[in-house]
Amino acid sequence: MDASQAIAGLGALAHETRLAAFRLLVQRGQDGLPAGVIAQSLGLPPSSLTFHLQQLVHAGLITQRRVSRQIIYATDFSAMNCLMNYLTENCCGGTAACAPVCDPCATDKDVPDQSIDQPTNQRRVP
């Protein structure tokens, strides 16, 4: 992610309505929500919401897809993680107190083995 992409993402989130919509979509997960449900949840008229959602789409933080007559909006978690990574890499001066919460480049081999939480008489089957 470069500085212009980070500025676009941060600018899109720098509005109360857009931040509320983004939080709602993050909580919903990859399935996303129809525009009407978002509008109802936030108490906004659809025309106002469309403007705000388009700002988030333009910044690359959310996606939109058509399903029948509805437009479904969903968080682009890769873009969100890249923005968080950009902030922690470029704005924290490399201090340990500002370590990233997640690594957008992590692979399955980087994920700790969950078997330590299981009883010792059972083995995890790969």
N, CA, C and O atoms as CSV, one atom per row, in Angstrom:
chain,resi,resn,atom,element,x,y,z
A,1,MET,N,N,0.858,-1.172,0.000
A,1,MET,CA,C,0.000,0.000,0.000
A,1,MET,C,C,0.896,1.225,0.000
A,1,MET,O,O,1.873,1.294,0.746
A,2,ASP,N,N,0.556,2.187,-0.841
A,2,ASP,CA,C,1.327,3.417,-0.872
A,2,ASP,C,C,0.583,4.519,-0.111
A,2,ASP,O,O,-0.543,4.324,0.347
A,3,ALA,N,N,1.224,5.660,0.012
A,3,ALA,CA,C,0.663,6.759,0.798
A,3,ALA,C,C,-0.684,7.240,0.252
A,3,ALA,O,O,-1.581,7.558,1.033
A,4,SER,N,N,-0.840,7.299,-1.060
A,4,SER,CA,C,-2.103,7.793,-1.617
A,4,SER,C,C,-3.260,6.847,-1.314
A,4,SER,O,O,-4.381,7.298,-1.080
A,5,GLN,N,N,-2.998,5.536,-1.316
A,5,GLN,CA,C,-4.037,4.572,-0.962
A,5,GLN,C,C,-4.396,4.680,0.520
A,5,GLN,O,O,-5.566,4.589,0.889
A,6,ALA,N,N,-3.385,4.873,1.362
A,6,ALA,CA,C,-3.630,5.022,2.799
A,6,ALA,C,C,-4.442,6.286,3.074
A,6,ALA,O,O,-5.357,6.273,3.898
A,7,ILE,N,N,-4.110,7.369,2.390
A,7,ILE,CA,C,-4.844,8.627,2.561
A,7,ILE,C,C,-6.295,8.465,2.124
A,7,ILE,O,O,-7.203,8.971,2.784
A,8,ALA,N,N,-6.516,7.763,1.017
A,8,ALA,CA,C,-7.885,7.534,0.547
A,8,ALA,C,C,-8.676,6.712,1.570
A,8,ALA,O,O,-9.833,7.023,1.855
A,9,GLY,N,N,-8.062,5.675,2.115
A,9,GLY,CA,C,-8.736,4.841,3.110
A,9,GLY,C,C,-9.037,5.601,4.389
A,9,GLY,O,O,-10.148,5.533,4.916
A,10,LEU,N,N,-8.053,6.320,4.879
A,10,LEU,CA,C,-8.259,7.085,6.111
A,10,LEU,C,C,-9.268,8.213,5.897
A,10,LEU,O,O,-10.076,8.508,6.778
A,11,GLY,N,N,-9.216,8.833,4.731
A,11,GLY,CA,C,-10.181,9.894,4.421
A,11,GLY,C,C,-11.602,9.365,4.363
A,11,GLY,O,O,-12.535,10.022,4.826
A,12,ALA,N,N,-11.765,8.183,3.797
A,12,ALA,CA,C,-13.104,7.590,3.717
A,12,ALA,C,C,-13.635,7.255,5.104
A,12,ALA,O,O,-14.837,7.360,5.347
A,13,LEU,N,N,-12.766,6.859,6.001
A,13,LEU,CA,C,-13.191,6.495,7.351
A,13,LEU,C,C,-13.351,7.708,8.268
A,13,LEU,O,O,-13.867,7.583,9.379
A,14,ALA,N,N,-12.915,8.865,7.814
A,14,ALA,CA,C,-12.928,10.069,8.642
A,14,ALA,C,C,-14.280,10.782,8.613
A,14,ALA,O,O,-14.343,12.010,8.557
A,15,HIS,N,N,-15.337,10.015,8.652
A,15,HIS,CA,C,-16.693,10.562,8.702
A,15,HIS,C,C,-17.534,9.626,9.555
A,15,HIS,O,O,-17.461,8.408,9.396
A,16,GLU,N,N,-18.313,10.171,10.437
A,16,GLU,CA,C,-19.072,9.369,11.398
A,16,GLU,C,C,-19.948,8.309,10.729
A,16,GLU,O,O,-19.976,7.159,11.169
A,17,THR,N,N,-20.656,8.688,9.679
A,17,THR,CA,C,-21.557,7.736,9.005
A,17,THR,C,C,-20.779,6.640,8.309
A,17,THR,O,O,-21.143,5.467,8.394
A,18,ARG,N,N,-19.707,7.012,7.618
A,18,ARG,CA,C,-18.912,5.997,6.917
A,18,ARG,C,C,-18.212,5.067,7.893
A,18,ARG,O,O,-18.109,3.867,7.642
A,19,LEU,N,N,-17.734,5.604,8.992
A,19,LEU,CA,C,-17.097,4.757,9.995
A,19,LEU,C,C,-18.115,3.788,10.597
A,19,LEU,O,O,-17.799,2.619,10.818
A,20,ALA,N,N,-19.324,4.259,10.862
A,20,ALA,CA,C,-20.378,3.390,11.403
A,20,ALA,C,C,-20.743,2.287,10.399
A,20,ALA,O,O,-20.927,1.133,10.787
A,21,ALA,N,N,-20.848,2.637,9.129
A,21,ALA,CA,C,-21.163,1.643,8.094
A,21,ALA,C,C,-20.034,0.626,7.979
A,21,ALA,O,O,-20.290,-0.573,7.866
A,22,PHE,N,N,-18.796,1.090,8.005
A,22,PHE,CA,C,-17.652,0.198,7.899
A,22,PHE,C,C,-17.611,-0.757,9.091
A,22,PHE,O,O,-17.386,-1.955,8.919
A,23,ARG,N,N,-17.824,-0.237,10.287
A,23,ARG,CA,C,-17.839,-1.090,11.486
A,23,ARG,C,C,-18.929,-2.156,11.381
A,23,ARG,O,O,-18.706,-3.316,11.730
A,24,LEU,N,N,-20.090,-1.764,10.906
A,24,LEU,CA,C,-21.193,-2.712,10.740
A,24,LEU,C,C,-20.805,-3.822,9.768
A,24,LEU,O,O,-21.071,-4.997,10.020
A,25,LEU,N,N,-20.184,-3.448,8.669
A,25,LEU,CA,C,-19.779,-4.437,7.671
A,25,LEU,C,C,-18.647,-5.329,8.174
A,25,LEU,O,O,-18.618,-6.521,7.866
A,26,VAL,N,N,-17.726,-4.772,8.936
A,26,VAL,CA,C,-16.655,-5.587,9.521
A,26,VAL,C,C,-17.259,-6.630,10.452
A,26,VAL,O,O,-16.873,-7.799,10.420
A,27,GLN,N,N,-18.201,-6.204,11.275
A,27,GLN,CA,C,-18.845,-7.129,12.209
A,27,GLN,C,C,-19.638,-8.206,11.480
A,27,GLN,O,O,-19.738,-9.333,11.966
A,28,ARG,N,N,-20.187,-7.884,10.348
A,28,ARG,CA,C,-20.985,-8.836,9.580
A,28,ARG,C,C,-20.116,-9.917,8.929
A,28,ARG,O,O,-20.559,-11.052,8.756
A,29,GLY,N,N,-18.887,-9.563,8.573
A,29,GLY,CA,C,-17.991,-10.543,7.967
A,29,GLY,C,C,-18.055,-10.530,6.452
A,29,GLY,O,O,-18.547,-9.574,5.852
A,30,GLN,N,N,-17.564,-11.578,5.840
A,30,GLN,CA,C,-17.408,-11.641,4.391
A,30,GLN,C,C,-18.724,-11.694,3.634
A,30,GLN,O,O,-18.761,-11.357,2.451
A,31,ASP,N,N,-19.801,-12.107,4.283
A,31,ASP,CA,C,-21.087,-12.170,3.599
A,31,ASP,C,C,-21.636,-10.792,3.268
A,31,ASP,O,O,-22.352,-10.629,2.280
A,32,GLY,N,N,-21.310,-9.812,4.077
A,32,GLY,CA,C,-21.785,-8.459,3.842
A,32,GLY,C,C,-23.259,-8.287,4.149
A,32,GLY,O,O,-23.904,-9.160,4.730
A,33,LEU,N,N,-23.774,-7.138,3.744
A,33,LEU,CA,C,-25.176,-6.790,3.985
A,33,LEU,C,C,-25.754,-6.049,2.786
A,33,LEU,O,O,-25.033,-5.341,2.083
A,34,PRO,N,N,-27.053,-6.211,2.552
A,34,PRO,CA,C,-27.709,-5.406,1.516
A,34,PRO,C,C,-27.753,-3.938,1.946
A,34,PRO,O,O,-27.789,-3.628,3.137
A,35,ALA,N,N,-27.749,-3.063,0.977
A,35,ALA,CA,C,-27.767,-1.621,1.259
A,35,ALA,C,C,-28.962,-1.243,2.132
A,35,ALA,O,O,-28.828,-0.420,3.036
A,36,GLY,N,N,-30.121,-1.831,1.873
A,36,GLY,CA,C,-31.315,-1.507,2.655
A,36,GLY,C,C,-31.177,-1.842,4.127
A,36,GLY,O,O,-31.659,-1.100,4.983
A,37,VAL,N,N,-30.528,-2.946,4.425
A,37,VAL,CA,C,-30.317,-3.350,5.816
A,37,VAL,C,C,-29.337,-2.392,6.497
A,37,VAL,O,O,-29.519,-2.031,7.660
A,38,ILE,N,N,-28.308,-1.989,5.772
A,38,ILE,CA,C,-27.346,-1.032,6.317
A,38,ILE,C,C,-28.051,0.286,6.615
A,38,ILE,O,O,-27.870,0.862,7.689
A,39,ALA,N,N,-28.852,0.762,5.669
A,39,ALA,CA,C,-29.579,2.018,5.852
A,39,ALA,C,C,-30.498,1.945,7.070
A,39,ALA,O,O,-30.545,2.871,7.880
A,40,GLN,N,N,-31.219,0.852,7.188
A,40,GLN,CA,C,-32.134,0.690,8.321
A,40,GLN,C,C,-31.359,0.613,9.638
A,40,GLN,O,O,-31.772,1.218,10.627
A,41,SER,N,N,-30.256,-0.111,9.665
A,41,SER,CA,C,-29.451,-0.251,10.878
A,41,SER,C,C,-28.876,1.076,11.341
A,41,SER,O,O,-28.757,1.329,12.540
A,42,LEU,N,N,-28.522,1.919,10.383
A,42,LEU,CA,C,-27.912,3.212,10.726
A,42,LEU,C,C,-28.927,4.346,10.788
A,42,LEU,O,O,-28.588,5.467,11.168
A,43,GLY,N,N,-30.176,4.054,10.414
A,43,GLY,CA,C,-31.211,5.080,10.435
A,43,GLY,C,C,-30.994,6.176,9.406
A,43,GLY,O,O,-31.200,7.356,9.690
A,44,LEU,N,N,-30.579,5.783,8.217
A,44,LEU,CA,C,-30.283,6.744,7.143
A,44,LEU,C,C,-31.195,6.524,5.952
A,44,LEU,O,O,-31.606,5.395,5.686
A,45,PRO,N,N,-31.517,7.590,5.231
A,45,PRO,CA,C,-32.230,7.395,3.969
A,45,PRO,C,C,-31.286,6.737,2.961
A,45,PRO,O,O,-30.089,7.025,2.952
A,46,PRO,N,N,-31.821,5.856,2.112
A,46,PRO,CA,C,-30.968,5.136,1.154
A,46,PRO,C,C,-30.095,6.040,0.278
A,46,PRO,O,O,-28.955,5.687,-0.024
A,47,SER,N,N,-30.613,7.189,-0.128
A,47,SER,CA,C,-29.812,8.064,-0.997
A,47,SER,C,C,-28.571,8.593,-0.275
A,47,SER,O,O,-27.501,8.687,-0.877
A,48,SER,N,N,-28.702,8.934,0.991
A,48,SER,CA,C,-27.538,9.402,1.763
A,48,SER,C,C,-26.539,8.270,1.970
A,48,SER,O,O,-25.328,8.462,1.858
A,49,LEU,N,N,-27.068,7.094,2.272
A,49,LEU,CA,C,-26.186,5.957,2.516
A,49,LEU,C,C,-25.393,5.608,1.266
A,49,LEU,O,O,-24.202,5.313,1.353
A,50,THR,N,N,-26.030,5.638,0.118
A,50,THR,CA,C,-25.354,5.304,-1.138
A,50,THR,C,C,-24.125,6.180,-1.332
A,50,THR,O,O,-23.065,5.685,-1.716
A,51,PHE,N,N,-24.253,7.461,-1.073
A,51,PHE,CA,C,-23.116,8.381,-1.194
A,51,PHE,C,C,-21.958,7.927,-0.310
A,51,PHE,O,O,-20.813,7.867,-0.757
A,52,HIS,N,N,-22.261,7.610,0.940
A,52,HIS,CA,C,-21.216,7.222,1.886
A,52,HIS,C,C,-20.600,5.871,1.528
A,52,HIS,O,O,-19.385,5.702,1.625
A,53,LEU,N,N,-21.413,4.925,1.123
A,53,LEU,CA,C,-20.879,3.618,0.741
A,53,LEU,C,C,-19.982,3.726,-0.486
A,53,LEU,O,O,-18.974,3.027,-0.583
A,54,GLN,N,N,-20.343,4.597,-1.420
A,54,GLN,CA,C,-19.514,4.767,-2.615
A,54,GLN,C,C,-18.143,5.339,-2.261
A,54,GLN,O,O,-17.153,5.039,-2.928
A,55,GLN,N,N,-18.084,6.154,-1.226
A,55,GLN,CA,C,-16.788,6.672,-0.780
A,55,GLN,C,C,-15.906,5.535,-0.259
A,55,GLN,O,O,-14.702,5.505,-0.515
A,56,LEU,N,N,-16.512,4.608,0.468
A,56,LEU,CA,C,-15.767,3.454,0.974
A,56,LEU,C,C,-15.362,2.506,-0.151
A,56,LEU,O,O,-14.272,1.933,-0.122
A,57,VAL,N,N,-16.239,2.340,-1.143
A,57,VAL,CA,C,-15.909,1.512,-2.314
A,57,VAL,C,C,-14.749,2.150,-3.074
A,57,VAL,O,O,-13.793,1.469,-3.443
A,58,HIS,N,N,-14.835,3.453,-3.305
A,58,HIS,CA,C,-13.789,4.170,-4.045
A,58,HIS,C,C,-12.436,4.068,-3.331
A,58,HIS,O,O,-11.394,3.993,-3.980
A,59,ALA,N,N,-12.457,4.067,-2.000
A,59,ALA,CA,C,-11.218,3.944,-1.225
A,59,ALA,C,C,-10.708,2.505,-1.202
A,59,ALA,O,O,-9.588,2.253,-0.757
A,60,GLY,N,N,-11.524,1.554,-1.681
A,60,GLY,CA,C,-11.109,0.159,-1.734
A,60,GLY,C,C,-11.316,-0.607,-0.440
A,60,GLY,O,O,-10.834,-1.732,-0.312
A,61,LEU,N,N,-12.022,-0.025,0.522
A,61,LEU,CA,C,-12.214,-0.685,1.811
A,61,LEU,C,C,-13.385,-1.658,1.831
A,61,LEU,O,O,-13.419,-2.579,2.647
A,62,ILE,N,N,-14.353,-1.451,0.924
A,62,ILE,CA,C,-15.479,-2.371,0.822
A,62,ILE,C,C,-15.714,-2.712,-0.645
A,62,ILE,O,O,-15.256,-2.011,-1.547
A,63,THR,N,N,-16.432,-3.794,-0.855
A,63,THR,CA,C,-16.795,-4.215,-2.204
A,63,THR,C,C,-18.313,-4.182,-2.331
A,63,THR,O,O,-19.036,-4.129,-1.337
A,64,GLN,N,N,-18.769,-4.213,-3.552
A,64,GLN,CA,C,-20.210,-4.308,-3.789
A,64,GLN,C,C,-20.462,-5.344,-4.869
A,64,GLN,O,O,-19.680,-5.486,-5.809
A,65,ARG,N,N,-21.559,-6.061,-4.721
A,65,ARG,CA,C,-21.959,-7.040,-5.727
A,65,ARG,C,C,-23.478,-7.044,-5.802
A,65,ARG,O,O,-24.168,-6.772,-4.819
A,66,ARG,N,N,-23.973,-7.352,-6.965
A,66,ARG,CA,C,-25.419,-7.401,-7.168
A,66,ARG,C,C,-25.898,-8.838,-7.006
A,66,ARG,O,O,-25.338,-9.766,-7.589
A,67,VAL,N,N,-26.935,-8.999,-6.210
A,67,VAL,CA,C,-27.611,-10.284,-6.043
A,67,VAL,C,C,-29.081,-10.006,-6.294
A,67,VAL,O,O,-29.770,-9.407,-5.468
A,68,SER,N,N,-29.540,-10.450,-7.442
A,68,SER,CA,C,-30.913,-10.174,-7.869
A,68,SER,C,C,-31.115,-8.661,-7.934
A,68,SER,O,O,-30.447,-7.981,-8.713
A,69,ARG,N,N,-32.013,-8.140,-7.138
A,69,ARG,CA,C,-32.283,-6.692,-7.170
A,69,ARG,C,C,-31.556,-5.930,-6.067
A,69,ARG,O,O,-31.706,-4.714,-5.949
A,70,GLN,N,N,-30.779,-6.632,-5.270
A,70,GLN,CA,C,-30.089,-5.991,-4.150
A,70,GLN,C,C,-28.614,-5.792,-4.447
A,70,GLN,O,O,-28.003,-6.554,-5.196
A,71,ILE,N,N,-28.054,-4.750,-3.844
A,71,ILE,CA,C,-26.612,-4.558,-3.876
A,71,ILE,C,C,-26.103,-4.909,-2.486
A,71,ILE,O,O,-26.532,-4.342,-1.482
A,72,ILE,N,N,-25.177,-5.858,-2.457
A,72,ILE,CA,C,-24.600,-6.332,-1.211
A,72,ILE,C,C,-23.225,-5.691,-1.049
A,72,ILE,O,O,-22.396,-5.742,-1.958
A,73,TYR,N,N,-22.993,-5.094,0.104
A,73,TYR,CA,C,-21.706,-4.484,0.424
A,73,TYR,C,C,-20.999,-5.347,1.447
A,73,TYR,O,O,-21.631,-5.868,2.366
A,74,ALA,N,N,-19.687,-5.504,1.297
A,74,ALA,CA,C,-18.898,-6.310,2.222
A,74,ALA,C,C,-17.519,-5.683,2.399
A,74,ALA,O,O,-17.010,-4.998,1.511
A,75,THR,N,N,-16.938,-5.928,3.542
A,75,THR,CA,C,-15.597,-5.431,3.835
A,75,THR,C,C,-14.569,-6.168,2.988
A,75,THR,O,O,-14.657,-7.383,2.813
A,76,ASP,N,N,-13.606,-5.439,2.471
A,76,ASP,CA,C,-12.443,-6.038,1.823
A,76,ASP,C,C,-11.389,-6.159,2.930
A,76,ASP,O,O,-10.635,-5.220,3.186
A,77,PHE,N,N,-11.348,-7.318,3.577
A,77,PHE,CA,C,-10.472,-7.494,4.730
A,77,PHE,C,C,-9.000,-7.392,4.362
A,77,PHE,O,O,-8.185,-6.977,5.186
A,78,SER,N,N,-8.655,-7.755,3.162
A,78,SER,CA,C,-7.277,-7.613,2.720
A,78,SER,C,C,-6.881,-6.134,2.698
A,78,SER,O,O,-5.806,-5.770,3.173
A,79,ALA,N,N,-7.737,-5.298,2.154
A,79,ALA,CA,C,-7.462,-3.857,2.117
A,79,ALA,C,C,-7.415,-3.278,3.526
A,79,ALA,O,O,-6.568,-2.436,3.826
A,80,MET,N,N,-8.326,-3.727,4.394
A,80,MET,CA,C,-8.334,-3.248,5.770
A,80,MET,C,C,-7.022,-3.615,6.463
A,80,MET,O,O,-6.417,-2.783,7.139
A,81,ASN,N,N,-6.585,-4.868,6.290
A,81,ASN,CA,C,-5.344,-5.305,6.917
A,81,ASN,C,C,-4.132,-4.579,6.340
A,81,ASN,O,O,-3.184,-4.277,7.064
A,82,CYS,N,N,-4.162,-4.303,5.056
A,82,CYS,CA,C,-3.057,-3.555,4.445
A,82,CYS,C,C,-2.985,-2.133,5.009
A,82,CYS,O,O,-1.896,-1.610,5.242
A,83,LEU,N,N,-4.129,-1.520,5.224
A,83,LEU,CA,C,-4.152,-0.178,5.805
A,83,LEU,C,C,-3.588,-0.208,7.227
A,83,LEU,O,O,-2.786,0.648,7.599
A,84,MET,N,N,-4.008,-1.191,8.014
A,84,MET,CA,C,-3.489,-1.315,9.375
A,84,MET,C,C,-1.986,-1.583,9.354
A,84,MET,O,O,-1.240,-1.025,10.159
A,85,ASN,N,N,-1.549,-2.430,8.441
A,85,ASN,CA,C,-0.128,-2.726,8.314
A,85,ASN,C,C,0.652,-1.479,7.911
A,85,ASN,O,O,1.731,-1.220,8.445
A,86,TYR,N,N,0.113,-0.710,6.976
A,86,TYR,CA,C,0.766,0.533,6.547
A,86,TYR,C,C,0.955,1.469,7.734
A,86,TYR,O,O,2.029,2.041,7.919
A,87,LEU,N,N,-0.090,1.620,8.529
A,87,LEU,CA,C,-0.007,2.518,9.678
A,87,LEU,C,C,1.039,2.051,10.684
A,87,LEU,O,O,1.819,2.859,11.187
A,88,THR,N,N,1.060,0.776,10.976
A,88,THR,CA,C,2.009,0.295,11.979
A,88,THR,C,C,3.438,0.271,11.461
A,88,THR,O,O,4.374,0.521,12.222
A,89,GLU,N,N,3.620,-0.024,10.192
A,89,GLU,CA,C,4.980,-0.039,9.641
A,89,GLU,C,C,5.536,1.359,9.431
A,89,GLU,O,O,6.725,1.590,9.650
A,90,ASN,N,N,4.709,2.276,9.019
A,90,ASN,CA,C,5.189,3.583,8.608
A,90,ASN,C,C,4.974,4.699,9.616
A,90,ASN,O,O,5.525,5.787,9.447
A,91,CYS,N,N,4.211,4.467,10.630
A,91,CYS,CA,C,3.894,5.550,11.551
A,91,CYS,C,C,4.345,5.291,12.974
A,91,CYS,O,O,4.223,6.177,13.820
A,92,CYS,N,N,4.857,4.121,13.267
A,92,CYS,CA,C,5.199,3.775,14.649
A,92,CYS,C,C,6.698,3.773,14.901
A,92,CYS,O,O,7.127,3.554,16.034
A,93,GLY,N,N,7.487,4.006,13.894
A,93,GLY,CA,C,8.928,4.050,14.075
A,93,GLY,C,C,9.551,2.725,14.468
A,93,GLY,O,O,10.675,2.691,14.969
A,94,GLY,N,N,8.833,1.633,14.248
A,94,GLY,CA,C,9.385,0.317,14.530
A,94,GLY,C,C,9.426,-0.062,16.000
A,94,GLY,O,O,10.097,-1.029,16.360
A,95,THR,N,N,8.732,0.666,16.855
A,95,THR,CA,C,8.741,0.327,18.275
A,95,THR,C,C,7.886,-0.899,18.544
A,95,THR,O,O,6.871,-1.118,17.883
A,96,ALA,N,N,8.299,-1.692,19.512
A,96,ALA,CA,C,7.581,-2.925,19.844
A,96,ALA,C,C,6.200,-2.633,20.411
A,96,ALA,O,O,5.296,-3.458,20.283
A,97,ALA,N,N,6.021,-1.481,21.031
A,97,ALA,CA,C,4.721,-1.134,21.621
A,97,ALA,C,C,3.658,-0.923,20.556
A,97,ALA,O,O,2.467,-0.867,20.862
A,98,CYS,N,N,4.082,-0.808,19.327
A,98,CYS,CA,C,3.148,-0.535,18.240
A,98,CYS,C,C,3.150,-1.679,17.234
A,98,CYS,O,O,2.990,-1.456,16.034
A,99,ALA,N,N,3.331,-2.893,17.720
A,99,ALA,CA,C,3.377,-4.057,16.832
A,99,ALA,C,C,2.024,-4.281,16.178
A,99,ALA,O,O,0.996,-4.056,16.816
A,100,PRO,N,N,1.993,-4.720,14.915
A,100,PRO,CA,C,0.722,-4.966,14.228
A,100,PRO,C,C,-0.118,-6.016,14.952
A,100,PRO,O,O,0.415,-6.973,15.513
A,101,VAL,N,N,-1.414,-5.829,14.931
A,101,VAL,CA,C,-2.337,-6.782,15.526
A,101,VAL,C,C,-2.418,-8.026,14.643
A,101,VAL,O,O,-2.541,-9.144,15.143
A,102,CYS,N,N,-2.349,-7.827,13.356
A,102,CYS,CA,C,-2.410,-8.945,12.426
A,102,CYS,C,C,-1.422,-8.689,11.302
A,102,CYS,O,O,-1.023,-7.552,11.050
A,103,ASP,N,N,-1.042,-9.750,10.640
A,103,ASP,CA,C,-0.105,-9.643,9.533
A,103,ASP,C,C,-0.821,-10.056,8.257
A,103,ASP,O,O,-1.149,-11.231,8.089
A,104,PRO,N,N,-1.072,-9.099,7.343
A,104,PRO,CA,C,-1.799,-9.444,6.123
A,104,PRO,C,C,-1.036,-10.410,5.230
A,104,PRO,O,O,-1.606,-10.967,4.292
A,105,CYS,N,N,0.239,-10.614,5.508
A,105,CYS,CA,C,1.040,-11.527,4.688
A,105,CYS,C,C,1.250,-12.869,5.368
A,105,CYS,O,O,2.007,-13.699,4.865
A,106,ALA,N,N,0.592,-13.101,6.511
A,106,ALA,CA,C,0.771,-14.356,7.236
A,106,ALA,C,C,0.264,-15.533,6.412
A,106,ALA,O,O,-0.726,-15.425,5.689
A,107,THR,N,N,0.954,-16.644,6.534
A,107,THR,CA,C,0.533,-17.865,5.850
A,107,THR,C,C,0.080,-18.869,6.905
A,107,THR,O,O,0.243,-18.636,8.103
A,108,ASP,N,N,-0.480,-19.968,6.463
A,108,ASP,CA,C,-0.943,-20.999,7.390
A,108,ASP,C,C,0.187,-21.511,8.273
A,108,ASP,O,O,-0.049,-21.871,9.426
A,109,LYS,N,N,1.412,-21.551,7.752
A,109,LYS,CA,C,2.521,-22.060,8.550
A,109,LYS,C,C,2.880,-21.105,9.683
A,109,LYS,O,O,3.539,-21.505,10.643
A,110,ASP,N,N,2.447,-19.826,9.581
A,110,ASP,CA,C,2.718,-18.850,10.627
A,110,ASP,C,C,1.713,-18.923,11.767
A,110,ASP,O,O,1.933,-18.330,12.823
A,111,VAL,N,N,0.604,-19.649,11.566
A,111,VAL,CA,C,-0.438,-19.754,12.584
A,111,VAL,C,C,-0.010,-20.802,13.600
A,111,VAL,O,O,0.363,-21.912,13.222
A,112,PRO,N,N,-0.058,-20.458,14.909
A,112,PRO,CA,C,0.372,-21.424,15.917
A,112,PRO,C,C,-0.469,-22.698,15.894
A,112,PRO,O,O,-1.644,-22.672,15.529
A,113,ASP,N,N,0.139,-23.797,16.282
A,113,ASP,CA,C,-0.539,-25.083,16.349
A,113,ASP,C,C,-1.558,-25.045,17.476
A,113,ASP,O,O,-1.208,-24.763,18.622
A,114,GLN,N,N,-2.810,-25.327,17.160
A,114,GLN,CA,C,-3.897,-25.273,18.123
A,114,GLN,C,C,-3.934,-26.509,19.015
A,114,GLN,O,O,-4.736,-26.553,19.947
A,115,SER,N,N,-3.110,-27.498,18.770
A,115,SER,CA,C,-3.203,-28.765,19.499
A,115,SER,C,C,-2.843,-28.628,20.967
A,115,SER,O,O,-3.206,-29.503,21.753
A,116,ILE,N,N,-2.158,-27.592,21.371
A,116,ILE,CA,C,-1.788,-27.450,22.777
A,116,ILE,C,C,-2.994,-27.217,23.669
A,116,ILE,O,O,-2.908,-27.431,24.878
A,117,ASP,N,N,-4.118,-26.785,23.108
A,117,ASP,CA,C,-5.326,-26.557,23.875
A,117,ASP,C,C,-6.132,-27.835,24.061
A,117,ASP,O,O,-7.114,-27.839,24.804
A,118,GLN,N,N,-5.740,-28.907,23.405
A,118,GLN,CA,C,-6.485,-30.150,23.472
A,118,GLN,C,C,-5.955,-31.013,24.609
A,118,GLN,O,O,-4.794,-30.883,24.995
A,119,PRO,N,N,-6.786,-31.884,25.144
A,119,PRO,CA,C,-6.312,-32.797,26.194
A,119,PRO,C,C,-5.131,-33.604,25.700
A,119,PRO,O,O,-5.020,-33.902,24.511
A,120,THR,N,N,-4.226,-33.964,26.648
A,120,THR,CA,C,-3.003,-34.651,26.255
A,120,THR,C,C,-3.223,-36.054,25.743
A,120,THR,O,O,-2.352,-36.604,25.069
A,121,ASN,N,N,-4.385,-36.662,26.049
A,121,ASN,CA,C,-4.628,-38.011,25.577
A,121,ASN,C,C,-5.236,-38.046,24.176
A,121,ASN,O,O,-5.551,-39.119,23.663
A,122,GLN,N,N,-5.399,-36.893,23.566
A,122,GLN,CA,C,-5.930,-36.831,22.206
A,122,GLN,C,C,-4.920,-36.143,21.318
A,122,GLN,O,O,-4.261,-35.187,21.726
A,123,ARG,N,N,-4.807,-36.629,20.122
A,123,ARG,CA,C,-3.913,-35.999,19.154
A,123,ARG,C,C,-4.734,-35.309,18.097
A,123,ARG,O,O,-5.802,-35.781,17.709
A,124,ARG,N,N,-4.235,-34.213,17.645
A,124,ARG,CA,C,-4.894,-33.497,16.563
A,124,ARG,C,C,-4.593,-34.202,15.249
A,124,ARG,O,O,-3.436,-34.494,14.945
A,125,VAL,N,N,-5.615,-34.467,14.487
A,125,VAL,CA,C,-5.440,-35.101,13.194
A,125,VAL,C,C,-5.334,-34.020,12.141
A,125,VAL,O,O,-6.237,-33.193,12.014
A,126,PRO,N,N,-4.235,-34.009,11.373
A,126,PRO,CA,C,-4.069,-32.950,10.367
A,126,PRO,C,C,-5.087,-33.040,9.259
A,126,PRO,O,O,-5.075,-32.220,8.341
